[in-house]
C-alpha cells in the first residue's frame, strides 16, 4: 500500500470498529461483488517478512478487497458459512 492515492485510501479511526463483528484469517465473508463467499487472508509484513493478519482481505476474480482491520470487520462486511472450493 505504498502508492496510496485519494482514490484508493481511507482511514479507520481509533475505536471506530469496536462494535463490529470479530474476524479471523480463514473466516468467510459475503462478497459484495459476486455474492459468493470468500475466505479472509492476511498478508506479509513488508518490514519483517513475517505473516501479518492486521489487515484481512478476500479475493474475487483478480481483485483484492479489504474486509477487516485489527480483527474487526469493516462496516457492510458480513461473515458467512465456509466458502466452496471454487471460492478459494
Secondary structure, DSSP 4 states (H G I P E B T S, - for coil): -TT--TTT-----TTTTTTSPB--TT-EEE-TTTS-EEE-EEEE-TTT--EEEEEEEEEETTEEEEEEETTEEPTT--EESPPPGGG-
